[in-house]
């Protein structure tokens, strides 16, 4: 690994004295500059100085008495130095602070102060992700799929949509983060590892190790299987955010099935995603639940990314699209018709309908995959039902 140049922003004298020792102790990085004030605006002379340095990594200390200024500095630095990694240092016991830092543009969130090993792991992940970004030219788009209520079909939508994208665009990962994950069952996959293996090895997780944890489907889709005891672990939102950071550096498209999971981890993942797909059925109980879930994301970044996917859709006299959107306060992105029998048969066989190109329902998922995979189309939601 080439030596990395590191710049530090901190208003804490103790951190200012300690961080050069920790950074130099990694033997792969050297602290070249330290600043005891945070940049306050784009026109701040400090911003030009940072751009001239062309540093590999910028470390921003979220000092307890200067958190707002530090978060604003991360936003400015992310915009001004797109090729530099931004490491935030803060209290790991504050999930909202972690989310705020990553939302502002930090790629890593480490304890305050970090250990030399934690810094080294972060530097390794940065170098690994840079290699992958150079080869693909971009970072992956993330689609989180969740149920309005149990049984609405989020896993079916996630599996078939991921397959459709993988088949047409390649480089697609499907992550099973449901409370009780059964994505592998839908795909008839025997998996040797689960998402917990990746989370338990975050300290050494790189592209090669992540690839080893992935199961391969015959279509080319890569799957990180779920774990039946996922809900009972003490995994923190920041761990999932770090896992995400690695995955989006390796795949162009990432589909995440959270099913009925609603907790701080789901909130953090949805905040970090490109689109949140809320799967609902056209019945009162499902739509009522969809409205409650929208309230769960109210005021956060995920609220603006939330889109309805109407599964098992059928026309109901006197209750059309406008009534559904008014009830849920969410826009309809797509409608999948009611094809319950072939869907259930496909699940029992372990052969998703998206693999059956000659079926009517397969064409819906293929079309939906194209909408999500194309940035210009994904930015323009549509409520069409194709073929009806």
C-alpha positions in Angstrom: 0.0 0.0 0.0 1.4 3.5 -0.9 1.8 5.9 2.0 -1.3 7.9 2.5 -1.3 11.6 3.4 -3.6 12.6 6.3 -5.0 16.0 7.3 -6.6 16.4 10.7 -9.2 18.9 11.9 -9.7 19.2 15.7 -10.3 21.9 18.3 -9.2 19.5 21.1 -5.5 19.9 22.1 -5.3 16.4 23.5 -6.6 14.9 20.2 -4.2 17.1 18.2 -1.3 15.7 20.1 -2.4 12.1 20.0 -3.6 11.7 16.4 -0.2 12.1 14.7 1.2 9.3 16.9 -1.7 7.0 16.0 -1.7 7.8 12.3 2.1 7.4 12.0 1.8 4.1 14.0 -0.1 2.5 11.2 3.0 2.6 9.0 0.9 3.2 5.9 0.0 6.8 6.5 1.6 10.1 7.6 -0.1 13.2 9.1 1.0 16.1 7.0 -1.1 18.9 8.4 -3.3 19.7 11.4 -5.8 22.5 11.8 -7.4 23.7 15.0 -10.4 25.4 13.3 -13.1 24.0 11.1 -13.8 25.5 7.6 -17.1 27.5 7.8 -17.9 28.2 4.1 -16.9 27.4 0.5 -15.1 30.8 0.4 -13.1 30.1 3.5 -9.3 30.4 2.6 -8.9 27.1 4.5 -10.8 25.3 1.8 -8.4 26.4 -0.9 -5.5 25.2 1.2 -7.1 21.8 1.7 -7.7 21.5 -2.1 -4.1 22.3 -2.8 -2.8 19.6 -0.4 -4.7 16.9 -2.4 -4.7 14.7 0.7 -5.7 11.1 0.7 -7.6 11.2 4.0 -9.2 14.0 6.0 -9.9 13.2 9.6 -12.6 15.4 11.3 -12.8 15.2 15.1 -16.4 15.6 16.3 -15.4 17.4 19.5 -18.4 17.4 21.9 -18.4 21.2 22.1 -18.2 21.7 18.4 -20.3 19.0 16.8 -22.4 21.3 14.5 -19.4 23.0 13.2 -17.6 19.7 12.6 -20.6 18.2 10.7 -20.8 21.3 8.5 -17.1 21.0 7.9 -17.6 17.4 6.7 -20.2 18.6 4.2 -17.9 21.3 2.8 -14.9 19.0 2.6 -16.9 16.2 0.9 -18.0 18.7 -1.8 -14.5 20.3 -2.2 -12.4 17.1 -2.0 -14.4 14.3 -3.7 -11.3 12.1 -4.1 -10.3 12.3 -0.5 -11.7 9.9 2.2 -13.4 11.6 5.1 -13.0 9.9 8.5 -15.2 11.2 11.4 -14.2 10.6 15.0 -16.9 10.6 17.6 -18.8 8.8 20.3 -19.8 5.3 19.2 -22.7 5.2 21.7 -24.6 7.9 19.8 -26.3 6.3 16.7 -27.8 9.5 15.5 -24.4 11.2 15.5 -23.0 8.3 13.4 -25.9 8.7 10.9 -25.5 12.5 10.8 -21.8 12.2 10.1 -22.3 9.7 7.2 -25.2 11.8 5.9 -22.8 14.8 5.8 -20.3 12.8 3.8 -18.1 10.8 6.1 -17.1 7.4 4.7 -15.8 6.1 8.0 -16.9 6.7 11.6 -14.3 5.7 14.2 -14.2 6.0 18.0 -12.8 9.1 19.6 -9.9 8.6 19.9 -9.4 5.6 17.6 -6.8 2.9 18.0 -4.0 2.5 15.5 -5.5 -0.8 14.4 -8.9 0.9 13.8 -7.2 3.6 11.7 -5.3 0.9 9.8 -8.5 -1.0 9.0 -10.1 2.3 7.8 -7.1 3.1 5.6 -7.1 -0.5 4.1 -10.8 -0.2 3.3 -10.2 3.2 1.6 -7.5 1.8 -0.6 -9.5 -1.3 -1.5 -12.6 0.8 -2.4 -10.5 3.2 -4.5 -9.2 0.3 -6.5 -12.7 -0.9 -7.2 -14.1 2.6 -8.0 -11.3 3.1 -10.5 -12.2 -0.1 -12.2 -16.0 0.5 -12.3 -16.0 4.3 -12.4 -18.8 4.6 -9.9 -20.3 3.5 -6.6 -23.3 1.2 -6.4 -26.9 2.3 -6.1 -28.8 1.0 -3.1 -32.5 0.0 -3.0 -34.0 -1.0 0.4 -37.2 -3.1 0.2 -39.5 -3.3 3.2 -43.1 -4.4 3.9 -45.9 -2.1 4.8 -47.2 -5.1 6.8 -46.2 -8.8 7.2 -47.0 -10.9 4.1 -47.1 -8.0 1.6 -44.4 -9.6 -0.5 -41.2 -7.6 0.2 -38.9 -10.6 -0.1 -40.6 -11.7 -3.4 -40.2 -8.2 -4.8 -36.5 -7.9 -3.6 -35.5 -11.3 -5.0 -37.1 -11.0 -8.4 -36.1 -7.3 -8.8 -32.5 -8.1 -7.9 -32.5 -11.1 -10.4 -33.9 -8.9 -13.1 -31.2 -6.2 -12.6 -28.4 -8.8 -12.4 -29.5 -10.5 -15.6 -29.7 -7.2 -17.6 -27.0 -5.1 -15.9 -24.7 -7.5 -14.0 -22.8 -6.6 -10.8 -25.7 -6.9 -8.4 -25.8 -7.9 -4.8 -28.8 -9.0 -2.8 -28.6 -8.6 1.0 -30.9 -10.4 3.4 -31.5 -8.2 6.5 -35.0 -9.5 7.3 -35.7 -10.5 11.0 -35.8 -14.1 9.8 -34.1 -14.2 6.4 -35.4 -16.6 3.7 -34.0 -15.1 0.5 -31.8 -18.2 0.1 -35.0 -20.3 0.2 -36.5 -18.3 -2.6 -33.4 -18.9 -4.7 -32.9 -22.5 -3.7 -29.3 -21.6 -2.6 -27.2 -23.4 -0.1 -25.2 -20.8 1.7 -22.1 -21.4 3.8 -22.0 -17.9 5.3 -24.5 -15.2 6.4 -24.5 -11.5 6.9 -23.4 -12.0 10.5 -20.1 -13.5 9.3 -19.5 -10.2 7.4 -20.5 -8.1 10.4 -18.4 -10.2 12.8 -15.3 -9.7 10.6 -15.6 -6.0 9.9 -12.2 -5.4 11.4 -10.6 -7.2 8.5 -13.3 -7.1 5.8 -12.1 -6.2 2.4 -13.2 -7.0 -1.2 -11.7 -10.4 -1.2 -13.2 -11.5 2.1 -16.6 -10.1 1.2 -16.5 -12.0 -2.0 -15.9 -15.2 -0.1 -19.0 -14.6 2.1 -21.2 -14.2 -1.0 -23.3 -17.1 -2.4 -23.6 -17.2 -6.2 -26.8 -17.7 -8.0 -26.8 -19.2 -11.6 -27.9 -15.9 -13.0 -24.8 -14.1 -11.7 -26.6 -12.5 -8.7 -24.5 -12.4 -5.6 -26.3 -13.1 -2.3 -25.3 -12.3 1.3 -27.7 -14.6 3.2 -29.7 -13.7 6.2 -29.4 -15.1 9.7 -32.2 -16.5 11.7 -31.0 -14.8 15.0 -30.2 -11.4 13.4 -32.7 -9.6 15.5 -31.2 -10.8 18.8 -27.7 -9.6 18.1 -26.1 -6.4 19.5 -25.0 -5.2 16.1 -25.0 -1.4 15.8 -26.2 0.8 13.0 -22.6 2.0 12.4 -21.6 -1.6 11.7 -24.2 -2.0 9.0 -23.2 1.4 7.6 -19.6 0.3 7.3 -20.6 -3.0 5.7 -22.7 -0.9 3.2 -19.7 1.3 2.4 -17.7 -1.8 1.4 -20.5 -3.4 -0.6 -21.3 -0.3 -2.7 -17.7 -0.1 -3.7 -17.9 -3.6 -5.1 -21.3 -3.7 -6.9 -23.1 -1.4 -9.2 -26.5 -2.3 -7.7 -27.4 -3.4 -4.2 -30.9 -4.6 -3.2 -31.6 -5.0 0.5 -34.5 -7.0 1.8 -35.4 -5.8 5.4 -38.9 -7.3 5.1 -40.8 -6.3 8.3 -37.7 -5.0 10.2 -38.3 -1.6 11.7 -35.5 -0.4 14.1 -32.6 2.1 14.1 -30.7 -0.1 11.8 -33.4 0.0 9.1 -33.7 3.7 9.6 -29.9 4.2 9.1 -29.9 1.9 6.0 -32.8 3.7 4.4 -31.1 7.1 5.1 -28.0 5.9 3.3 -30.0 4.3 0.4 -30.9 5.8 -3.0 -34.5 4.6 -3.0 -36.7 3.0 -0.3 -39.3 0.7 -1.8 -42.3 0.2 0.5 -44.3 -2.8 -0.6 -48.0 -2.6 0.1 -51.1 -4.5 -1.0 -54.3 -2.7 -2.2 -56.2 -3.3 1.1 -57.1 -0.9 3.9 -54.9 -2.6 6.6 -51.9 -2.6 4.3 -52.3 1.0 3.3 -52.9 2.1 6.9 -49.7 0.4 7.9 -47.9 2.1 5.0 -48.9 5.5 6.3 -47.6 4.6 9.8 -44.2 3.4 8.3 -43.9 6.7 6.4 -44.4 8.4 9.8 -41.5 6.3 11.1 -39.2 8.0 8.6 -40.7 11.5 9.0 -38.2 14.3 9.0 -35.2 12.1 7.9 -33.6 11.7 4.5 -35.5 8.4 3.9 -38.8 10.3 3.9 -37.9 11.9 0.5 -36.7 8.5 -0.9 -39.8 6.5 0.0 -41.8 5.1 -2.9 -44.8 2.7 -3.0 -44.6 -0.6 -4.8 -48.2 -1.9 -5.1 -47.9 -5.7 -5.0 -50.8 -8.0 -6.0 -52.4 -5.0 -7.4 -56.0 -5.0 -8.6 -58.3 -2.2 -9.5 -60.8 -1.3 -6.8 -63.9 0.7 -7.8 -63.8 4.1 -6.2 -60.3 3.7 -4.8 -57.7 4.5 -7.4 -54.1 5.8 -7.4 -54.9 9.2 -6.1 -56.7 7.8 -3.1 -53.9 5.4 -2.3 -51.3 8.2 -2.5 -53.5 10.4 -0.3 -54.0 7.7 2.3 -50.3 6.8 2.5 -48.8 10.2 1.7 -46.4 8.4 -0.6 -46.0 8.3 -4.4 -46.6 5.1 -6.3 -43.5 4.0 -8.2 -44.8 0.8 -9.7 -47.7 -1.7 -9.7 -47.3 -5.5 -9.9 -50.5 -7.4 -10.7 -52.1 -10.1 -8.5 -50.4 -13.3 -9.7 -50.4 -15.1 -6.4 -50.5 -18.7 -7.7 -47.4 -18.6 -9.9 -45.5 -16.6 -7.3 -46.2 -19.3 -4.6 -45.4 -22.1 -7.0 -42.1 -20.4 -7.9 -41.1 -20.0 -4.2 -41.8 -23.7 -3.6 -39.6 -24.7 -6.5 -36.9 -22.2 -5.6 -37.0 -20.8 -9.1 -38.1 -17.1 -9.0 -40.5 -16.0 -11.7 -38.0 -13.4 -13.0 -36.0 -16.4 -14.3 -39.0 -17.5 -16.4 -38.8 -15.1 -19.3 -41.9 -16.4 -21.0 -44.2 -15.7 -18.1 -46.3 -12.6 -17.9 -45.3 -11.8 -14.3 -41.6 -12.1 -15.2 -42.0 -9.2 -17.6 -43.2 -6.9 -14.8 -40.1 -7.5 -12.8 -37.8 -7.1 -15.8 -39.4 -3.8 -16.5 -39.2 -2.7 -12.9 -35.5 -3.7 -12.8 -34.9 -1.5 -15.8 -36.6 1.5 -14.1 -34.5 1.1 -11.0 -31.2 0.4 -12.8 -31.5 3.5 -15.0 -30.7 6.7 -13.0 -32.6 8.9 -15.3 -35.7 6.8 -15.0 -35.4 6.1 -11.3 -35.5 9.8 -10.7 -38.9 10.0 -12.4 -41.3 7.7 -10.6 -44.1 6.2 -12.7 -47.4 4.5 -11.6 -47.9 2.6 -14.8 -49.0 -1.0 -14.9 -47.4 -2.4 -18.0 -49.3 -4.9 -20.2 -52.7 -4.2 -18.6 
